[in-house]
Amino acid sequence: MYRFSQSVSSLRSSAIRDLMSLATRADMISFAGGMPDNELFPVNEVQTIVNEMSVTERRVAMQYGPTTGYPPLIEALTEWLRKKGFPMDSNKLIITTGSLQAINIFGKMFIDPGDVILTENPAFIGALSAFGSYMPDIHGIDMDGDGIVIQQLKEVLLLNPKFLYITPTFHNPAGITYSQQRRKELLEVMSGTEIPILEDDAYGELYFEEDANEAIVPLKVQSENENLICYTGSFSKIFGPGMRLGFMLVGDEFYRKAELCKQCLDACSPTFTQVLTHRFLASGQLDNYVARIRTIYKQRCECMIDAIKTYFPEEATFVKPKGGFYIWIKLPQGIDEMELLKEVIAEGAVFVVGSTFDPQGKSNGYIRVSYCNTDEEKIVKGMKIIGDTLKSKMKHN
């Protein structure tokens, strides 16, 4: 009998990945994965960049790079973030292999087995899995339509947690965005502590209204104690997941520890995709591309909301997203989300059950549906399948 480590034994598989392997029929309509649509990738622009790369650039792209990232990309990203108000003179960037690596690094920096850490409930399954590998005691804090519940946060701070992990903008899976007042309250509560905050902002560029920028100012930008905040971002949703590039923005003390952690994980992120991303960002093409896909995701979100209103029972409720990829639907009382999922898969559609995102894996009566990877015709068809199945189950309850 193999003697696996306790940390591996404590891991649970992502239900998203399990479902993706089960729901493999060619005609399956998937609302499960939070991935961009293949049809939307800027493949022509990338091909042009590759064609225009000099021999020197190609050689550099094929080689190992600095652990902290390809210097031209760091320089371009620094200026891009500076224009958004980030404190770039007092913080440093580390390019990571996807933002999930940044989250993993942060966990590695702080967690000893048995340590208390705080997350929202629900929370991103990738983060829960990454943290879980270091065997902490994860405490999930409930959210309402404005964000994390402050009273619960105050109560669990008494447990002396190592850090707080949050996704205040276009939350995965809850789809909500913290209100300005809730952001202010959160910063006020945390300002009296020395507890670091890990601010995950993988979706922040995908807002649906131009005036949304005022409402989604990152905590890293707002805080008077910003060195306690590690801000993470990603190119996965705004360029391509296959690039496997994200970043973390941290103060000097965190930076030194994070660099050491990354050295023992992969030495450096892919140089080739860093070179491509630098060209795409520095040329202004990234901003143009993101502006285009925002419009498409907004249309798909509105289509899904219309379909929910048309086909779902009125007892199913949700908060309308202001950006991002997801809608988090509260099912009518008495509906078992796993039983609903099984019947929906049999009819040709798939979603993710809410227990996937609970820190303890508990059933919570929610489902997550994603509109990002599905065209409008399939959205309508697939949401009708879910709605009809849901209504049928309600009749038989």
N, C-alpha and C positions, 0 to 999 in steps of 0.2 A: 504494500500500500504506500503510495506516494504521500509525503508529508508536506502539503502545501502550506504556505505562510498564512497566518491569521488574517493578514490584510487582504489576500486574495480570496480567502474563504468567506469574507464578509461582503464581497462585492455582489451586486445583483445586476443581471443583464438589463440593458435598456429595452423597454417594451417597444420602443420605436423600431429598433433594429430587428427585434423578433418579429414584429408585424410585417416589416418590409420583406422578410424572408418567407413569411406565410402567404401574404397576399401578392402572389406573383403572376396571377392570370393577366394575360395581355390586355383584357378589357377592364381590368380593375381600375376604379377611380379612387385615387389616393389623396386624402387630406392629412396624411400622417407625417410626412417628412417636411422639415423646415428648410428646404433647399430651393435655390433659385431655379427658374425654368431654363432648361438647356437652350431653348430657342432664343433666350434673351442675352446670352453671353456675347461679349464684344469680340467675336472670333476674328473678324476682318481687321480690326484695329490691332489685335495681338499679332496677327500674321505680318502686318506692316512693320510693327516694332521689331520683330525677329529679323525681317529682311533688311532693315536699316541698321541693325547692330554692327558695329565695327568688329574686326577680327579680335582686337584687344578686349572688347566687351564680351565677346563670345568666350574667350579664354578665361576671363575673370568669372563669368557665369558658370563655368564648368568646375571651378575650384572651390575648396573650402573658403569660408569667409570668417570675419570676426564673430565671436559668440554673440555680441550685442547687436549685430546686424550690418548690412551693406551700407557703408558710410553715405553714399549719395542718396539712398532711400531715407536714411535717418534725417539727413539735412532737409530733404523735400518735405517729409512728414512733419518735421519740427515746424517749418514755416506754415504748413497747412493748418496745424493745430493752433499755432500762435494767432492766426487770423480769426480763429474761433474763440479766442479769449483764454486759452490755457496758459498756465504759468510756466512757460518753457525755459525761462532763465534759472529757475530754481528746481527744475525737474529734468530727468533724463529718460530717453526712450530705449527700450529693448525690443527688437523685432523677435517675435515668437512664431513657432510652427502652429499657426492658428491661435485664436484667442483662448481656446481650451488649454493650450499649454501654459499660457499666462496664468490662468486660474489654477492649474496644477502646480506651477512654480510657487504661487502665493501660498497654497496649502502646504507645500513642502517646507516653505520658510517658517511656518508658524505652528503647525500641528504636531503634537506628541500624542501617542495613544491615550485615549481617555479625556483629552482636552475638550472643553465646551466650545463650539462655534455656533454662530447664529446665521440662519438663512431666512428668506421669506418662505411662506407656505401658501401656494406651490412655489417650486424653484426649478431652474434649468437642470434636467437630469444629468447632463454632462458634468456640471459642477458638483452635483451630489455624488456622482461616481468618483470624480477626482478626489474630492475631500474624503470620501469613504475609504479610499485606499490607504489613508494615513490613520484610520481607526479613531476618529473623534466621536464625541457625543454631540450629534447635530440636533439643535433645537430650532424648529420652524415657527415663524411668527406669522400670524394670519394677516391678510390684506383685505382692504375694502376698495371701493372705486377710486379712492384718492391715493392709495399706496399702503405701505406697511402700517399696521395699527400701533400707534405710538405708546399707548398704555401697556400693551403686551411687551413692547420693546423695553420699556422702563423696568418691567418686572424681571425679564430674563437677564438684563444687565447685572443684576445682583448675583448671577452665577459666575461672574468674572470670566467672560468669554475671551477667547484669543482674538477673534475678529468677527465682523459682520459682513456678509455677502449679500448684495442687492443688485437688482436690475431695474432702475427707476424709470427707464424710458422704453416704451413699447415692449413690455414684459413678455418673456417666454416662460411659461405658457399663457399667462393670464391676459395678455393683450392690453393691459392698462398702462397708463402713464401717470406717475406721481404728480399731484397738483403742486403748484408753486408753494402753497401754504404747507403742504405735507413735507416737501423738501426742506423748507425752513425749519419746521418743527423737528425733523430728524437731525439736522445739523446742530440745532440747539441742544438736543438731548445728548448727542455724541460729543459735543464740545467740552463737556465736563468730565470726559474720560480720556484715557490714553489708548483706547481700543481702535485698531485700524479698521478701515472700511475698504472692501473690495467692490468697486463700482464697475459692473459689467455693462458695456454699451455697444453691443454687437449690431444693434438695429437703428442707432440714433440718426443716421443719415436718411432713413427711409420714412420721413414724415410726409403726410398727405396734404397739409396746408402750409403755405409759405410763412404765415405768421406763427407757426408752431414753434419756431426757433426760440421765441421769448419764453415759452412754457417748458422747454426741455433743456434748459441750461444745466450741464452736468454739475454734480456736487463738487467735483474737482475744481471747477471754475468758480463756484460760489463760496466755497469754504474759506474761512480765515485761518484754518489749521489744515491746509491742503496737503501737507506732507504726511498726514496720517491716512490719506486716501490713495489707493492704487487704482488707477483708471485703466481699463482694458478696452481695446477696440479690435475690429476685425476687417479684413478685406474679403472675407468669404461671401458676404451678402451684397457687397457693392462692387465686386470685380469677378471673383470666382472661387468657390470652395477648394477647387483643385490646386490653387496657388499655395494653399496651406500657410497663409501668412496672417498674423495678428500682431498686436503690440501691447506693451504695458508702459505706462507713464508713471514714474515713481521718483521720490526724493532720493538724495544721496545714500542714506543709510539703507533703505530698501534696495536700492540699485545694486549695491555691492553684494548683498546676499542673493539677490535674484540672478545675477550673473553667474555666481558659483553654482547655483541650483541648475541653471540651464546648461552649464558645461557638462554636468554629469548626466543630462538627459539626452542631448543630441549634438553637443559641441557647437553647432550652428544651424540655423534654418536654411532652407534651400536657396542657394545664391542665384540660381537661374531665374526663379520666380521673383526674387527680390529685384533683379535687374529689370525684368519686365514691368513690375509694379512701379518702380521708380520712374521709368519712361512714361507710363500711363498717367501717373500722378503729376509729375513735373510739367508735362505738356498741356495740362488742363483737360485732358480727355476724360479723366475720372469724374470730375464735376459734371461734365456734359452727359456722360453715360448715366450717372445716378439720377440726374434730373429727368431723364427719359424713363427709366424704370420706375421711378416714383409714381408717375402717371399711370403706368400699367398696373402696378400693385394696388393703387387706389381704386381703379376701375374694378379689379377683381374682388377687392374687399367689399365694395358697394354691391356688387353682384351677389356675393355670398350673403350679405345682410338681407337683401331683398328676398333671397331664396329661403332664408330662415323665417322671415316674417310670413312668407307665402305658405310654406310646407310644414313648419314645426308647430306643435301646440303652443298656445300662448303661455302655458306654464313654464316653458323653457326660456330662460333669461340669460342675458349677456351684457357686457359693457362694450360699446362701440369703440373699436381701436382708432387711434389717431395716427397710426403708422405701424410699421413692422409687418409681421407675417401671419398673426394668429388671432383667432377668436376663441374665447374660453366660455363654454356654454354650461350653465347650471341646469341639470336635467330635472324634470318633474319628480316630486317626492315619490319614493317607492320603486323607481326604475333602477335596475342593476346595470351599471355601465358595461360590465364584461359580457353579460348576456345580450345586451343591445349590440355590442361589437360583433359577437359571433353571428347574429342574425343579419347584420348589415354586411359583413364580409360575404356571407352566402348570397346576398343580393347584388354584390359587385362594387361595394365601396368600403373604405377603411378610414378610421380616425384613430386618435390616441386617447386612451382612458386616463382620467385624472390621477389615479393612484400612481401612475408613472412618475409624477412630479411631486408627490408627497415625500418629505424627508424620511418618513417611516414606512412608505409604501402602502399607506392606508387608503381604502376606498373613500372617495369624497363626493361622489355624485356629480362630477364634472367630466366633460370631454373637451379635447382640444382639436380644432379643425384649422387647417392651414390653407390659405387661398393662393399662395405664392407660385406654386408649381403646376397649376391647373388652369386651363382656359375657361372662359365664361360658360360655354356650352356644357362642358363637363361639370362645372361647379353646380349649375342648375340641376342637371341630371343626378349627380351624386348626393346633393343636399335633399332632393326629393326622396331618394332611397332612404336616407337617414330619418327624415321627417315622417314618411309613411310608416316605417318600421316602428318608430317611437310611438306614433298614434295607435298602432295596432297593439303594442305592448300595454299601453295605458288602458285600452278597452278590456284587456284580459286580466288586469291586476285586481 
